[in-house]
């Protein structure tokens, strides 16, 4: 699992540290228990900067957990767009 890799602390990104930690814990849990095979969490800041994503899960279903590469491509269906926008 990758941690928050921004050069800026969460507070500088207008993130509440406690809430951010809950997001990270939930994403990690969902990937580890198999609720989702892979999950990426990223932040687009108000200044338009894209922070380094957090990656959880596996690249392929038969892979070990934690094998998700940073160049993974996720297919996004119309139903999920509000969650990734």
Residue, then its C-alpha position, 0 to 999 in steps of 0.5 A: x500500500x502506498x501512503x499519501x505521497x504529496x509533498x504538501x501536508x493534508x492541511x495545505x490541501x484543505x483536507x481534514x487529517x482525521x477524515x483523510x485517515x478514514x478514507x485511507x483506512x476504508x479504501x485499504x480495507x475494501x481492497x484487502x477484504x476483496x470488496x473491490x479488486x483494486x482501488x485508487x484514490x486521488x485528489x485534484x486540488x483547488x489550484x488544479x494540481x493532481x496529487x500522487x494517487x494512493x493505490x490499493x489492491x491487485x493488478x490482476x485477480x490472481x495477483x497478490x494484494x498490493x500488486x497494483x501498479x502506478x500505471x494501472x488503467x481503470x475502466x469507468x462506466x457512466x454510473x461511476x462518473x459522479x464518484x470519480x469527477 
